[in-house]
Amino acid sequence: MYRSRLSKNLDAHTLGYVSSVTEDSEIFQYDILGSQAHTVMLFENKILTKKEAAKILAALEKIKKQKLTAKIQHEDIHELVESLVVKKTGSHIGGKMHTARSRNDQVSLDIRMKIRDDINTLCSNLIELIDTLVSIAEKNQETIMPLYTHLQQAQIGVFSHYLLAYADALFRDLDRLYVTYGRVNESPLGSGPIGGTSLPIDRLSTAKMLGFKGLVENTIDATSGRDFVAEYVGTIAILMTNMSRMAEDFILWSSFEFSFLELSDQFSSPSSVMPQKKNPDILELIRAKTAQIIGYQTSVLSIVKGLASGYSRDLQQIKTSIWPTSSISISTLFILNAMLKTMKVNKQKMRKAADSGHLIALDVAEHLVKRGIPFRTAHNIVGKLVQVAHDTNKPLVKLSIPQMKKLTKDSKISAKELHQIIQSTTLESSLQGRISLGSSGKREQERMISVRKKKILAYRIGIKKRSNQVDDAIQILMKKVKAIIR
Ligand code: ARG
């Protein structure tokens, strides 16, 4: 449709190579809405007559309901929609729809509308996942487990503490998405190819009709900039990385050796050959799909980093990184949430693993500190004690006073007192004594859970309000469309 300057058509193979019409199905509906807002604005500013606007809008309404059969003979969705309008209204009318805009502002608009909706979906799914983590945490405030560093037993902890750690990481993801939304939610429409137009358009009015908070004001920026895409995909890459880390823990913990968790059969896979197998394939795929999205982020940044300002066709290829980023992350949130809700927490196994080591070591050392012994000396005494326990194959509590004599001889504390401290230090008393802010301590679990519950409520309201704002604007636009068509 656009090839008046050129004497020859692209051959079919080449057209297939340059066309984005297939992947553009994701922005089909947004493209139509954008065209409707633009047409209404052209009418309201006397660039189109009411009759012309009515014809174009009616055609767009029909196209909206059509099942999109993407045809490779079109370069992209913008050309496809415009050609359908022209077909329905004739070029003397439909040919006026593209007045004072360009595909360059159009495509950025469509992507922004799509990402805006996707962020709202992601935020809703994220808050559900966080809610699940906090609910499971609430039920596991006394589920004792070892905490690991270097994957070696480190300190005694509780399962709720672990779950809340990921709730907090996901809250940060939510917060990032929440802020990114504000930068995505600005309209580039009416920028034209790069430098604006001489026609009396009203960019603020189309922005408002489409529910945008404001404009990407500078028309060069609006048509060339894709940092909002990089920000979105990057934010999702971080979110996926957090979920991937959690997936790795769950894979490990559902092994026979750990058996801390058991995934529901519904979310496990069998083996084609080993009848006993129950594999955590879904969690493994979360890890791998995270890698895929990190790849998309690299792709987006690599496409943009060397481009001269102003639209270049390279930007078309960015879209193929956005759509799967959205669909994969939305599904991951959904599936991970369902997996968490259905998995079994094996409290006995967790407790048993915590019993078997020397997890009270640091707590014992801190008891010595409370008796005025420098921490380094306390660390030394308990370290040697653990060595004795290890060599004699006994837990710390089973060591005798004579075995402690040599270790305490240069310190302020007697072997008898040390023995007494060890005897009275249990997993429970250690947790009771853990009082620092954000620690595994019992009171901290209660406090953190209640703060996070309030935060969930506040976010839920905010997310709802935002998607309502867009819906309301589109509804008003539709009323205008209907009034003009009538
Ligand atoms: N198909 C293009 C894209 O997706 C639309 C913009 C084309 N603009 C142009 N000047 N060729 O990015």
Residues whose N, C-alpha, C, O or C-beta is under 5 A from the ligand:
A	BS01	LIG	S20 E75 D76 R103 N104 V107 L315 Q316
